[in-house]
Every structure is written in structure tokens, then in C-alpha cells.
Amino acid sequence: MVSQKVTIKNPTGLHLRPAGILCKKAMQYRSSIRFRFRNTTANAKSVLSVLGACVKAGDEIEFFCEGSDEKEALTDIVKLVEDGLGE
């Protein structure tokens, strides 16, 4: 398992459109991809799970990837978040 912390940079946080972009990217990998925010763990492959975490701009989350392509998944997911999730 690999993990990395990242800060949400897009001004609206993880609302529907960026959550969808995150999930679409996560679905490209076989590995389990989750993130922790405060006391919540969310499945990055589920839009409802991501939305339910209520992540806002400036919040720090930690991604956890586990599986055969975990390193590539973590690298791509963190880059996507750091680039603002399309916003």
C-alpha cells in the first residue's frame, strides 16, 4: 500500500464535477483507491462516497492505493488533484 497527502486547490472543493473527474480517473486502475479526510474514509471510485466526504478548498486529504498498479494510480490521482481537477 502507498499513500500521500494532498491539498485540494480548486476553489469549490470536491463538488459534483471534480468528484466525477476524480472517480473517472480512479476507475482506470485495478487498485483500491481511497482517501481519508478528518474521520471519514471515502472510496475514490464512488461519486457518492467522494461527495459524502464534504471536502472543501484548502482541505488536506490523504490518498491510499493498494493493488497491482498502486504506484501509478497514486501518482496520477495526486497529479490530477494538484492540477485542480479540471477547474
Buried (B, 14 or more C-beta within 10 A) or exposed (E): EBBBEBEBBBEEBBBEEBBBBBBEBBEEBEBBBBBBBEEEEBBBBBBEBBBBBBBEEEBEBEBBBBBEEBEBBBEBBBEBBEEEBEB
